Amino acid sequence: MESNLDMENHDGGKNAVKGNKWNQTRRLEFIDFRLGCDGRVNRKDIVEFFNISVPQASLDMTKYHELVQDAFPPRKNLQYDRHLKVYLKTEDYKPIFPKLCCPSTYLNDLLSLAQGDLIDSRNYFGFIPNIGLAAFYPPRRNINTEVLYNILEAIRTRKAVHVTYLSLTSSKNADHLIAPHGLAYDGMRWHIRAYCYDRHSFRDYVLSRIIKCAVPAILAPNDRFPDPSNNGFREVGTSGKDDNDWNEVVELVLKPNPELPEAARKAIEYDYGMVGKGTISYTCRKALLFYALQYLRLTDLDKALPPQARQIVLENEAEILRRMSRPSS
């Protein structure tokens, strides 16, 4: 759909600096979002947000009508109110762009707006409800721009780099030669997944604790080090495909805590989309399993919490513990 609807390109000049994507697809998404979430939209909204002419906004509304008419099932989606001079959402409304107009996207954008992180070109909101944040919003991690760009270059070109890392256990900074191959997010912070030539294993490095990263210059070689088991040397690969824990996928099967009353378990099943099955499954890389269990409050320490504070548990806990204890091959 993107290629068919991308009827015009932005001029790359003054208007482009605002950050909006100057094509018709973007404006049709805007119409769809405003109808679904605000219940109304008019040409003025489109003109002001995208800085386009009224005739172009009229063409966009016409195109949206055409898309609705061609959609399945057939529907109206909007109807013009001559008194209010605005298009109103009809009862048969269903979004043309369901991924953009779904609850998760709306609420994620609303949260970003409340936290001051939503960029103007992404801010489709007209009506904004009152928003309160009860969760602690942690300070932004101090990630060095040069460090990030050098790490990304190393990942892209498969090169090894020297990094200086802030240690939590030592007063001295640690210098490591690493071969990074991926990025990981644990719910609170970003990590680098990399092979460490000093420790002869794949490791996680908190991105905000890397204070220096050299410009990538050498292709990441295999690692060769003394092997005490046979009094010889061992050679291992250092690329992403060699990181077994990263490539192994673990399935987490979640269910309501059986220690909760039946009514509470049914509410949790509905809340998490478990209705009909009683469980829901998520997949996670084995290398990130420790972080996932922490984030979901499924660690051994969390077992001491009362059931009301530990609403979900692992149905396949024995399997998860077995996978965690098994060393990577």
WOFENVEN-V121704 format. One record per residue. N is the residue number from 1. RES is the residue in one letter. OMEGA is omega in whole degrees, 0 to 359 (999 if undefined). BURIAL is 1 if it has 24 or more other ideal C-beta (glycine too) atoms within 12 Angstrom, else 0. D_LAST is the distance of its C-alpha to the last C-alpha in whole Angstrom. Layout:
# WOFENVEN-V121704
N_RES_OMEGA_BURIAL_D_LAST, N_RES_OMEGA_BURIAL_D_LAST
This chain:
# WOFENVEN-V121704
1_M_182_0_45, 2_E_184_0_44, 3_S_181_0_46, 4_N_186_0_49, 5_L_182_1_50, 6_D_190_0_49, 7_M_184_0_53, 8_E_180_0_53, 9_N_176_0_51, 10_H_187_0_52, 11_D_179_0_54, 12_G_183_0_52, 13_G_187_0_55, 14_K_183_0_56, 15_N_183_0_55, 16_A_182_0_51, 17_V_181_0_51, 18_K_174_0_51, 19_G_179_0_47, 20_N_180_1_48, 21_K_191_1_47, 22_W_170_1_50, 23_N_187_1_50, 24_Q_178_1_51, 25_T_181_1_48, 26_R_181_1_48, 27_R_176_1_51, 28_L_174_1_51, 29_E_179_1_48, 30_F_179_1_50, 31_I_181_1_53, 32_D_181_1_50, 33_F_182_1_49, 34_R_178_1_52, 35_L_184_1_54, 36_G_189_1_51, 37_C_179_1_50, 38_D_181_1_54, 39_G_182_0_56, 40_R_175_1_58, 41_V_174_1_58, 42_N_183_1_61, 43_R_181_1_61, 44_K_178_0_62, 45_D_182_1_58, 46_I_181_1_57, 47_V_185_0_59, 48_E_183_0_59, 49_F_185_1_55, 50_F_180_1_54, 51_N_178_1_58, 52_I_182_1_59, 53_S_177_0_62, 54_V_177_0_64, 55_P_179_0_64, 56_Q_177_0_61, 57_A_177_1_60, 58_S_177_0_62, 59_L_178_1_60, 60_D_178_1_57, 61_M_178_1_58, 62_T_179_0_60, 63_K_179_1_56, 64_Y_176_1_55, 65_H_181_1_58, 66_E_179_0_57, 67_L_180_1_53, 68_V_181_1_54, 69_Q_180_0_56, 70_D_185_0_54, 71_A_174_0_51, 72_F_358_0_50, 73_P_179_0_52, 74_P_181_0_55, 75_R_178_0_56, 76_K_182_0_58, 77_N_182_1_56, 78_L_179_1_59, 79_Q_184_0_62, 80_Y_176_0_65, 81_D_184_0_67, 82_R_180_0_70, 83_H_181_0_71, 84_L_183_0_68, 85_K_182_0_67, 86_V_174_1_64, 87_Y_181_1_61, 88_L_178_0_60, 89_K_178_1_57, 90_T_183_0_59, 91_E_182_0_57, 92_D_183_0_56, 93_Y_168_1_53, 94_K_186_1_50, 95_P_173_1_48, 96_I_178_1_48, 97_F_187_1_44, 98_P_180_0_43, 99_K_179_0_40, 100_L_188_1_42, 101_C_179_1_44, 102_C_182_0_42, 103_P_183_0_42, 104_S_179_0_38, 105_T_180_1_39, 106_Y_184_1_43, 107_L_176_0_42, 108_N_178_0_39, 109_D_179_1_42, 110_L_177_1_44, 111_L_178_0_42, 112_S_178_0_41, 113_L_181_0_45, 114_A_181_0_46, 115_Q_179_0_43, 116_G_184_0_45, 117_D_183_0_42, 118_L_181_0_43, 119_I_185_0_44, 120_D_183_0_48, 121_S_179_0_47, 122_R_187_1_45, 123_N_179_0_47, 124_Y_188_1_49, 125_F_169_1_50, 126_G_173_1_54, 127_F_178_0_55, 128_I_179_0_52, 129_P_173_0_52, 130_N_184_0_52, 131_I_174_0_49, 132_G_180_0_48, 133_L_178_0_45, 134_A_182_0_44, 135_A_176_0_40, 136_F_179_0_40, 137_Y_186_0_39, 138_P_177_0_37, 139_P_178_0_38, 140_R_178_0_37, 141_R_182_0_34, 142_N_182_0_35, 143_I_181_1_33, 144_N_183_0_34, 145_T_181_0_35, 146_E_178_0_35, 147_V_181_1_31, 148_L_183_0_30, 149_Y_178_0_32, 150_N_177_1_30, 151_I_180_1_27, 152_L_178_1_27, 153_E_179_0_28, 154_A_179_1_25, 155_I_184_1_23, 156_R_186_0_26, 157_T_180_0_26, 158_R_180_1_22, 159_K_176_1_24, 160_A_181_1_23, 161_V_173_1_25, 162_H_178_1_26, 163_V_172_1_27, 164_T_191_0_29, 165_Y_177_1_27, 166_L_182_1_29, 167_S_176_0_28, 168_L_186_0_29, 169_T_182_0_28, 170_S_179_0_30, 171_S_180_0_34, 172_K_174_0_32, 173_N_182_0_31, 174_A_175_1_27, 175_D_182_0_27, 176_H_168_1_23, 177_L_185_1_22, 178_I_173_1_20, 179_A_183_1_19, 180_P_178_1_20, 181_H_181_1_19, 182_G_175_1_20, 183_L_180_1_22, 184_A_179_1_21, 185_Y_185_0_24, 186_D_182_1_24, 187_G_180_0_28, 188_M_187_0_29, 189_R_179_1_28, 190_W_177_1_26, 191_H_168_1_23, 192_I_172_1_21, 193_R_188_1_17, 194_A_170_1_17, 195_Y_179_1_15, 196_C_180_1_17, 197_Y_180_1_18, 198_D_182_0_19, 199_R_176_0_16, 200_H_179_1_14, 201_S_175_1_11, 202_F_185_1_12, 203_R_173_1_15, 204_D_177_1_18, 205_Y_177_1_21, 206_V_187_1_24, 207_L_183_1_27, 208_S_178_1_30, 209_R_174_1_29, 210_I_185_1_28, 211_I_177_0_32, 212_K_175_0_32, 213_C_181_1_30, 214_A_174_0_31, 215_V_181_0_32, 216_P_184_1_29, 217_A_184_0_30, 218_I_175_0_27, 219_L_183_0_24, 220_A_181_1_21, 221_P_168_0_20, 222_N_179_0_16, 223_D_178_1_16, 224_R_186_0_17, 225_F_180_0_17, 226_P_180_0_18, 227_D_184_0_15, 228_P_185_0_17, 229_S_181_0_15, 230_N_178_0_17, 231_N_178_0_20, 232_G_179_0_19, 233_F_178_0_17, 234_R_178_0_14, 235_E_182_0_14, 236_V_175_1_11, 237_G_185_0_12, 238_T_182_1_14, 239_S_179_1_15, 240_G_181_1_14, 241_K_178_0_13, 242_D_182_1_10, 243_D_186_1_9, 244_N_181_0_7, 245_D_178_1_9, 246_W_185_1_12, 247_N_179_0_12, 248_E_182_0_11, 249_V_181_0_14, 250_V_178_1_16, 251_E_176_0_19, 252_L_180_1_22, 253_V_185_1_25, 254_L_177_1_27, 255_K_176_1_31, 256_P_178_1_34, 257_N_182_1_34, 258_P_179_0_36, 259_E_179_0_37, 260_L_174_0_39, 261_P_184_0_43, 262_E_181_0_43, 263_A_179_0_45, 264_A_179_0_42, 265_R_179_1_39, 266_K_178_0_41, 267_A_180_0_42, 268_I_176_1_38, 269_E_179_1_37, 270_Y_183_0_40, 271_D_184_0_39, 272_Y_181_1_35, 273_G_180_0_36, 274_M_186_1_35, 275_V_180_0_38, 276_G_180_0_38, 277_K_182_0_35, 278_G_179_0_34, 279_T_171_1_31, 280_I_185_1_29, 281_S_173_0_26, 282_Y_177_1_24, 283_T_184_0_21, 284_C_173_1_18, 285_R_180_1_15, 286_K_180_1_13, 287_A_183_1_13, 288_L_185_1_17, 289_L_179_1_17, 290_F_180_1_18, 291_Y_181_1_21, 292_A_180_1_22, 293_L_176_1_22, 294_Q_183_0_25, 295_Y_182_0_27, 296_L_181_1_27, 297_R_181_1_28, 298_L_180_1_26, 299_T_178_0_24, 300_D_179_0_26, 301_L_181_0_28, 302_D_181_0_30, 303_K_179_0_30, 304_A_181_0_33, 305_L_175_0_35, 306_P_183_0_38, 307_P_181_0_37, 308_Q_179_0_39, 309_A_180_0_37, 310_R_192_1_34, 311_Q_179_1_35, 312_I_178_1_31, 313_V_178_1_29, 314_L_174_1_25, 315_E_181_1_26, 316_N_184_0_23, 317_E_181_0_22, 318_A_179_0_20, 319_E_180_0_18, 320_I_179_1_17, 321_L_178_0_17, 322_R_180_0_14, 323_R_181_1_12, 324_M_183_1_13, 325_S_182_0_12, 326_R_180_0_9, 327_P_178_0_6, 328_S_182_0_4, 329_S_999_0_0
